[in-house]
Amino acid sequence: MAASRYNSNDLRRQVGSPRSKGRDTKDTLCRNVVIYGHCRYMDTTCNFNHDQNKPASGPSDFLSKKSFNADSPSFTPSGQNLGQAKKTTLSSQAANAAPFTPRGVTASTQQNADLTMFNPAGAREFTPSGNTQNYELGNSNMGNGAAQDNGVFSDPFAMNSMAPALANNAPFNPYAGDPSAVSGAGAGFYSSGGAYASVPMQQPNYHLYQPYDAYRGELQPWQRSTYDYFIPAAMREEIQKKMFATQHTMPGLPKLENYHSLFSLDTSHRKNTACFGYHSWVYKAQKVTTGLHYVLRRLEGYRLSNDQSVMSVMRDWKNVRHENIVSFHETFTSQNFGDSSLIFVYDWHPLAKTLAEQHFSSPLGNNRQRYPAVPEGILWSYVCQIASALYYLHNKNLAARCLDLSKILVTEKSRIRLGSCAILDVVQYDHNLPIQELQGEDLVKFAKVILCLATGMPPNLLQSSNTKAALDSLVKYSRSLRDALQFLLSPVAPNGQPHTIAHFLTMIAPQLAQQANNTLRENDEQQYWLAREIENGRIARNVMKLSAILERGDLGSQSNWSEVGDRFQLKLFRDYVFHRVDASGKPDLGLGHMLSCMSKLDAGVDEQIMLTSRDNETVFVITYRELRGMFERAFNELMKFSKSPGL
Ligand SMILES: Nc1ncnc2c1ncn2[C@@H]1O[C@H](COP(=O)(O)OP(=O)(O)OP(=O)(O)O)[C@@H](O)[C@H]1O
């Protein structure tokens, strides 16, 4: 077994100052006297000889000694319970190790570690100021436990790693704060390009929880702790609502050949036939073969007389893919609604609203009410997106045709998609109609959509009033917006050339640039939250695995499987991570502790933790690496008994 089981009483006995070796030191000249001329402990606790005239005797005289190690007198400052660290490496699996673990330990062992932590301030006096002695660097024991545990700890202050570079005997003081001295002292180690320029980079451990910088808002500490780990509540709510909307079902609707679980999306029974010349109904449905969700638009009572129209629409529209157009997939007829219906299948965009619903509180019908005008920033966003979609379609020799407030979809804040494309190409099929004419109509319809939103007039109200007068009334909007609408409404330029969407795009180039910038900013923000959720997803997976292992009782022929062997330590680890209590016995629900422990488990770092059984009778000192091995073994064992693919 990787970890050792100890009795907590044994451990407690180890806490405290290590004992002196009881060596006779009064003949040994105190090194502080040699280096500094005096020793501040001479009248108190230092037992060494402070009389320089008295000849040093015996082999312990440090002047004749080459090595500088933990046994040297001046490494034993009184008042600090550093004691004399053993030169031999101390394994984490030895019972005596835990209380003396100085660095890299977790909260549970930190209090004890404070006693043995190497304190640069406290050691200041031992910094050699002259070239009076050679350090045996490769062997040096700083008294801070850095060399413990077979190199498990990497101590940034340990000098072992610098030994080759400092072999030229130049004393190196890591606390001197003098970069030039560093490069001078260890020329082979540091490049001449700069004192720290070539310090070998430590590779980050990619498995540890490393979210981006903390949320920058002005929040209270208790709020921050939540915001620091998860996506904003509003964003999460929106995504959850979308998932919820996708799962909606409605009894009583027929099942079609390829689609089932229909759900009506219509918000009203009053349907107008203005768009297609037929009543149309909209359903969300799931495809039988793939389980994916789609939107079906049904034209009620439509009799297909010309197969040609359907063939040409399938050919032209099936491969139209643009971020501002609702993708069309297929069209078919159906008798399952009790009539002869023509059905068009589109992408499903959960929580989509039409522009009319968004700004005019649909249904429009014969609505003659005026609504608040839409702010110019949003209008420009719509203009740029619709223009981009039309540019794509016109370049493909297609026309949108169905540009209507009740058929353009909005998702999120102002994301636009042209919906119901391809329908008019079937129901008003005329292969002799010149496409340029339809594209010219697209521009005028486009202008009218924007004009409706800018004036707050529903389409029927706008139609009955003078378009020019409506345009002139837009005094609170910028000149460039009015010019853009004017351009779209006039079919030809003064030179007789027809206006095209390509010309229009050059006209609104500054707004397109602004729109692109807004999109990039949103993209950056989403990347930020995505990065955070990736970390959380990884941890959620491990929590699921751990829960699958623990408290499950028997497995195969082994009774109480999850309570014995490696699983026992995993159970104590679970307690350590999730069931902590503070000094007064109240639950400690710090998310930071949980996330950090779970990510260290995932990374299998060499950091040690102390796990204690609930009855305080058993204590384990164990590394995350060892726990990780147990975790994997236990889960793999579990998988052998399972038919499901696992996590
Ligand atoms: N592809 C889609 N994805 C998600 N929702 C959609 C999709 N297409 C339409 N919808 C939604 O279905 C609902 C009904 O759409 P519809 O086009 O019938 O609007 P309407 O206002 O009822 O228009 P009309 O009166 O002309 O039928 C709207 O809320 C719309 O947002």
The ligand as an SDF file (V2000), in Angstrom:
LIG
                    3D

 31 33  0  0  0  0  0  0  0  0999 V2000
  -36.4100   28.4160  -36.3540 N   0  0  0  0  0  0  0  0  0  0  0  0
  -37.0260   28.7720  -35.2330 C   0  0  0  0  0  0  0  0  0  0  0  0
  -36.4950   28.4730  -34.0440 N   0  0  0  0  0  0  0  0  0  0  0  0
  -37.1040   28.8090  -32.9180 C   0  0  0  0  0  0  0  0  0  0  0  0
  -38.2680   29.4740  -32.8680 N   0  0  0  0  0  0  0  0  0  0  0  0
  -38.8640   29.7910  -34.0410 C   0  0  0  0  0  0  0  0  0  0  0  0
  -38.2790   29.4540  -35.2760 C   0  0  0  0  0  0  0  0  0  0  0  0
  -39.0830   29.9180  -36.2470 N   0  0  0  0  0  0  0  0  0  0  0  0
  -40.1240   30.5060  -35.6410 C   0  0  0  0  0  0  0  0  0  0  0  0
  -39.9930   30.4290  -34.3160 N   0  0  0  0  0  0  0  0  0  0  0  0
  -40.9170   30.9710  -33.3090 C   0  0  0  0  0  0  0  0  0  0  0  0
  -42.2200   30.4700  -33.5500 O   0  0  0  0  0  0  0  0  0  0  0  0
  -43.1740   31.4420  -33.1910 C   0  0  0  0  0  0  0  0  0  0  0  0
  -44.1880   31.5630  -34.3190 C   0  0  0  0  0  0  0  0  0  0  0  0
  -43.5610   32.0200  -35.4960 O   0  0  0  0  0  0  0  0  0  0  0  0
  -44.3690   32.6950  -36.6610 P   0  0  0  0  0  0  0  0  0  0  0  0
  -43.4150   32.9290  -37.7680 O   0  0  0  0  0  0  0  0  0  0  0  0
  -45.5730   31.9160  -36.9700 O   0  0  0  0  0  0  0  0  0  0  0  0
  -44.7160   34.0760  -36.0170 O   0  0  0  0  0  0  0  0  0  0  0  0
  -46.1070   34.7730  -35.9360 P   0  0  0  0  0  0  0  0  0  0  0  0
  -45.8810   36.0420  -35.2250 O   0  0  0  0  0  0  0  0  0  0  0  0
  -47.0990   33.8250  -35.3670 O   0  0  0  0  0  0  0  0  0  0  0  0
  -46.3700   35.0680  -37.4690 O   0  0  0  0  0  0  0  0  0  0  0  0
  -47.6660   34.7400  -38.3650 P   0  0  0  0  0  0  0  0  0  0  0  0
  -48.7910   35.4920  -37.7480 O   0  0  0  0  0  0  0  0  0  0  0  0
  -47.2750   35.2290  -39.7080 O   0  0  0  0  0  0  0  0  0  0  0  0
  -47.8230   33.2550  -38.3100 O   0  0  0  0  0  0  0  0  0  0  0  0
  -42.4300   32.7220  -32.9370 C   0  0  0  0  0  0  0  0  0  0  0  0
  -42.3670   32.9690  -31.5490 O   0  0  0  0  0  0  0  0  0  0  0  0
  -41.0520   32.4540  -33.4490 C   0  0  0  0  0  0  0  0  0  0  0  0
  -40.0850   33.1190  -32.6510 O   0  0  0  0  0  0  0  0  0  0  0  0
  1  2  1  0
  2  3  1  0
  2  7  2  0
  3  4  2  0
  4  5  1  0
  5  6  2  0
  6  7  1  0
  6 10  1  0
  7  8  1  0
  8  9  2  0
  9 10  1  0
 10 11  1  0
 11 12  1  0
 11 30  1  0
 12 13  1  0
 13 14  1  0
 13 28  1  0
 14 15  1  0
 15 16  1  0
 16 17  2  0
 16 18  1  0
 16 19  1  0
 19 20  1  0
 20 21  2  0
 20 22  1  0
 20 23  1  0
 23 24  1  0
 24 25  2  0
 24 26  1  0
 24 27  1  0
 28 29  1  0
 28 30  1  0
 30 31  1  0
M  END
$$$$
